[in-house]
């Protein structure tokens, strides 16, 4: 059974940085692409970033490109989201998710493409 646990959220001023972590257990070998999504109150869950298992391919939403960086440490079964230059509009609950797509494919931007989700971590950016 796959379990994903996010951590690292919190309250930060605009312009600040946070690093989110997603610890995974139960993954089946070299096949899990990972993604980060976020959901603000009253809004849909939006794609933020994705990374394939080998970390050779990444994808970012236009709203975070150049400010956020997704990475992973497969030895630790952990995925990270480094968030810099944070803005109030980045305020949301952030979720990590995994997709069993093989070692080289990257997962997509639709939540429907993901198989397992974490419980989320709150990020609040004050102006």
C-alpha positions in Angstrom: 0.0 0.0 0.0 1.4 3.3 -1.1 1.5 6.1 1.5 2.6 9.7 0.9 3.2 12.1 3.7 3.8 15.8 3.0 5.6 18.2 5.4 7.3 21.6 5.4 4.3 23.9 5.0 3.8 27.0 7.1 3.3 30.7 7.2 5.8 32.9 5.3 6.0 36.5 4.1 5.8 37.3 0.4 9.2 36.9 -1.1 10.2 34.2 1.2 11.0 30.5 0.7 9.7 27.1 1.8 10.7 23.6 1.0 8.1 20.9 1.0 8.9 17.3 1.4 6.9 14.2 0.4 8.0 10.9 2.0 6.8 7.9 0.1 6.4 4.3 1.2 5.2 1.2 -0.6 6.3 2.3 -4.0 6.9 -0.5 -6.5 10.4 0.0 -7.7 11.5 2.3 -10.5 8.2 3.3 -11.8 6.7 6.2 -9.9 6.6 9.6 -11.4 5.7 12.3 -8.8 3.7 15.4 -8.9 2.8 18.4 -6.7 -0.7 20.0 -6.8 -2.3 22.8 -4.8 -5.8 23.7 -3.9 -6.9 27.1 -2.6 -10.3 27.4 -0.8 -13.2 27.2 -3.2 -11.0 26.4 -6.2 -10.0 23.3 -8.1 -6.9 21.3 -7.5 -4.2 22.7 -9.8 -1.1 21.2 -11.2 2.2 22.7 -9.9 5.1 20.4 -10.9 6.0 16.9 -11.9 9.1 14.8 -12.1 9.8 11.4 -13.6 11.4 8.5 -11.6 14.9 9.1 -13.1 14.6 12.9 -12.5 15.5 13.5 -16.1 12.3 15.2 -17.0 10.4 18.0 -15.2 7.3 20.0 -15.9 6.0 23.2 -14.2 2.9 25.2 -14.4 3.4 28.7 -15.9 2.5 30.3 -12.6 5.5 28.7 -10.7 8.1 28.3 -13.5 11.3 29.9 -12.5 10.4 30.1 -8.8 9.7 26.5 -7.8 12.0 23.5 -8.2 10.9 19.8 -8.0 13.5 17.2 -7.1 13.7 13.7 -5.6 16.0 11.5 -3.6 15.1 8.0 -4.6 17.4 6.5 -1.9 15.2 8.3 0.7 12.0 7.8 -1.3 11.4 11.5 -0.9 10.3 14.2 -3.3 10.9 17.9 -2.6 9.3 21.2 -3.8 11.6 24.2 -3.3 9.5 27.3 -3.4 11.2 30.7 -3.7 9.9 34.2 -4.3 6.6 33.2 -2.8 3.5 35.3 -3.5 0.2 35.6 -1.7 -1.5 33.8 -4.6 0.6 30.7 -3.8 -1.4 30.2 -0.6 -3.0 26.8 -0.8 -3.0 23.3 0.5 -0.2 21.5 -1.3 -0.5 17.8 -2.2 2.0 15.3 -3.6 0.9 12.4 -5.7 2.4 9.5 -7.5 1.7 7.9 -10.9 2.9 4.4 -11.9 4.1 5.2 -15.4 7.5 3.6 -15.6 11.0 4.9 -15.0 11.2 7.4 -17.8 7.8 8.8 -18.5 6.7 11.9 -16.7 3.2 12.2 -15.2 0.7 14.6 -16.5 -1.1 17.7 -15.4 -4.5 16.2 -14.6 -5.2 14.9 -11.1 -6.9 11.9 -12.8 -3.6 10.6 -13.9 -2.3 10.0 -10.4 -2.8 6.9 -8.4 -2.1 7.9 -4.8 -2.2 11.2 -2.9 -0.9 12.6 0.4 -3.0 14.4 3.0 -1.7 17.8 2.1 0.2 20.5 3.8 -0.9 24.2 4.2 1.2 27.0 2.8 0.2 30.5 3.6 2.0 33.5 2.2 1.2 36.9 3.8 1.5 40.1 1.9 
